[in-house]
Amino acid sequence: MLFDSHAHLNFKAFDKTWPDVIADCVQKGVVMVNVGAQLETTRKAIQIADRYESGVYAAVGLHPIHTPGGSSNPEEFDFDEYKALASSSKKVVAVGETGIDFFHDETNVASQAEVFKQHIRLAKELDLAVIIHGRNSRDGRKNAYAKIYEIVKAEGISRAVVHCYGGTWEEAQRFVDLGLKIGFTGIITFPKTQSLADIARRLSAEQILIETDCPYLAPEPHRGQQNMPQYVRFVAEKIAEIRGISYNEIAEQTRRNAEVLFNIS
């Protein structure tokens, strides 16, 4: 069994196909968390998850690029509304994705940071995990991971994953020292990602999650196509190769890691 810890079947790219995709995932033993990025996609993630007894879960959140003052369809973060949604279904296992994104917008950091803190407080109140998004500025001069670390440490959370990791080894060490997990996507299968491979090699197996971030970031050999939860297999295979262990070992370990993080028995 594989666990895709970060998918978006609740996005428009899957409007007509998500039932078939999930049917295939069930057959192949792929479990997933569909992650909200706005109110609409949060609601849809829950609606999808509630149609299945197991194997399909949801996260509620407002992506940093959509926070007030953001660069892409900004929305207000209504704490009470997101709390009601998170409390409406036992299939909600996390809050997010939330965090800091300097790649798309370097100017609304105060808004992003405040909404990030609100997500963390919601997760703590409801005893849920946090899914964290981070992306540095295009020129690399503004470090999202440094700001995320500052907030996470101040808010005192450890039950979280830094998804689609793109920071340094030193930054990854700081996160895992706080108890966080590190998520790897299909990017790790691309050429010229040696620094990311080095991080995946040096982390302890208990600190790693695998994900697709579908419909984005399809791994080799599907790069450039629409990504699918089933393609998380290629991420697992690559990490197994990097670490010099069997595919079954990394698939089993990352599944257990996700189940622990999301409190899925």
N, C-alpha and C positions, 0 to 999 in steps of 0.2 A: 504494500500500500504506500502511495505517495501523498504528501501533503503540500498543496500549493497554498502557501501562507498569505498570498496577496494576489487576488484576481479581480477583474472588473467585468464580469458577465452582466452586471447591472448597467453598463454603458451602452450607448446607442449602437455601437459596432455589433452587438449581439442581440439587438431588439428582436430579430426574427429567428435566431438560431439557438438561443441559450437552452431551451428545453432539450434539443438534440445533443448539444455539447455536454450537458450534464448527464444525459442518458449514457453517452459514450464514456464519460468519466466514471460513472457508477460501474459500468462493465469492466473498466480498466483498473478500478480501485484507486481513483484519484479523489482525495478529499480537498475541499477548498474553503477559503474565506473570501467572500465578495466584499469589497471595501468601498464605503461611501466617500464621495468627494464633495458633494453638495447635498442639500436637503432632498432634492428629487432622487438622486442616485442612492442616497441612504435609505429612503423609503422602499425603493425597488429592491435593494439588496435584502432587506428584511422580507419583503413579499416573496422573493425567490426562495430564500432559505426556509420559510415557513411551509413551503410546499413539499418539503422532504423531511422524513423522519430523522435522518442522519446524513452526514457526509457533505452537507452544504451549510455554511455559516455566514454570518454577516458582521460588519463593523460599521459604526455610525460616525460620520465626521465631515468636517469642512476643510478641504485642501487649502494650504496656505495661499495659493494663487487666487483663490476665490474669497479671501477674507476682505473685510471693508477696506477700500482704498487699493485693492489688488488690481492686477492687470487683466483679469479674465472673468467676466460675469460676476462681480463681487456680490456677496450676500452678507447679511448680519448673522452672527452666531447667537441663536436663541438658546441659552442653556437649558431652560425648562422644556422646550420643545424637543431638543435632542435627548434630554433625560427621559422624557415620556416615550420616545421612540425606542431608546435602548432598553427601557423597562417593559416594552410591549411584547417581547418575544424572548424565549429561552435560547433562541438560536443566535442572539447577539452575543459575541464573545470578545469584542474589542471596541475601543474608541479610536477613531482615526479614519483616513490618514490625516495627520496634523504635523506641524513642524515649522521649518524655516526654509524658504526658497528664495535665494538671491539670483538664481539663473534667469527667472522670468521677471522679477521685480526687486530692485534693490532699495526702493524708496519707502515701502510700507512695513519696515521691520517691526515697528512698535505695535502695529495692528496684528501682524503675524504672531508676535511673541505673546500678546495678550490672549489671543484665541487659542494658542498652543497651551497656555497655562489653564485656560478654562477646560480644555479637553482633558488635561491631566487631572484636574479636580473632579471632573465628571467620572473619569475612570476609577479614581480612588473611592468616590462615594458609592459607586455601584460594583466595586471589586471586579473590574474588567482590565484587560491588558490595553496597552497603548501602542498604536502603529505609527511610527515616526517617519516623516519624509524630510530629507535634507538634500539640498543642491546648492553648490557654491556658485558665485557669480561667474559670468562668462570669461572674465579675465583672470579669475582665480584670486582676486584681491580681497573679496569678502567671503569669509569662511562660515558657511551655515552650520557645520558640525561643531565649531567652537561655541556658537550661540546656543545650539541645541544642548550641548553638554552643560553649559552654564545654567540653563533653565531646568533641565532634568535633575541636576544635582541640588539646586535650590528647592525644587518642589519635592524632592525625596522619593522618587519612584525607581523601581528596579524591574517591575514586570512590564517590559516593553521590548520592542524590536526596532532597530534602525533599518528600515527596509531599503532595498535597492542600493546597497551601500556603495559609496563613492569617495570615502575619505581615505586617510592614511592609516598605516599600521598603528602608529602611535595613538591616533584618535580612537581606533577600534579598541585598543587596550584600555583606554580611559572609560569607554562605554561598558565593556565587559567587567571592568573592575567595579562598576556600579550594579552589575547584575543583568545588564541588557543583553539581548541577542542581536546577531548581525544577519541580515537577509541578503541573499545573493540571487540575482536574476540571470537571464540569458546572456547578459553582457559578459559574464565570465567565460563564455564559449567563443567570444570574438577574438581575432588576432590582436596582438599588441595590448593585452590586458595583464601583463606580468605582475604588476604591483597588486592587482586585485587577487590574482592567483596566489601570490605570496601570503596575503592576509588569510585566504581560505586554507592554506596549508598550515599556518602557524596557530590559528585559533584552536581551542579544544573542540572536539566534536559536539559537545553539549551546548556550545555557544552559537551554532549555525542553524539557520533556517534557509529553505529553498523556496523560490517563488517565480511566477512568470511576469506579474504586472500586466497580464494580457488585458487589452489587445495590443499592447506595446511590447517592444524589446524581444521579439521572437529570437530564439537562440539558433545558432548553426545546428542543423542544415536548413532551417526555415527562415533565416534572416531576411528581412525585407517583406515578409508576409505578415498577415494578421496572426498574432500570437494566440495560443490556446492553453487552457490549464493542463492538458495532456502533455504539453511540451516541457513541463517541469522535469520530466524524465531526463532530458538532455542536460539540464543544470546538475541534477544528481550524478549523472554519468561523468560529467566534467570534473566535479569536485572529488568524486571517487578516484579519478585518474590523477588529479593533482596531489591528493593525499596518499596515493599508493595503497588504497584499500578497495574492497569489493563494492560494487554497485549496491548490492543488497544491504551491506552494512551502513552505508550513508543514507539510503532510503529509509531504513528502519530508525536510525538515530534521529534524523531530521523530523520524521513523523512524531516520534516521542517528544522531541523538543517542542514542536508546535502544540501537541496535546497538553503538555505541561503549561506552556505560556498561556494558552487560551482556556485552560481548565476544562478540557474535553476528556471524558472518561470512556 
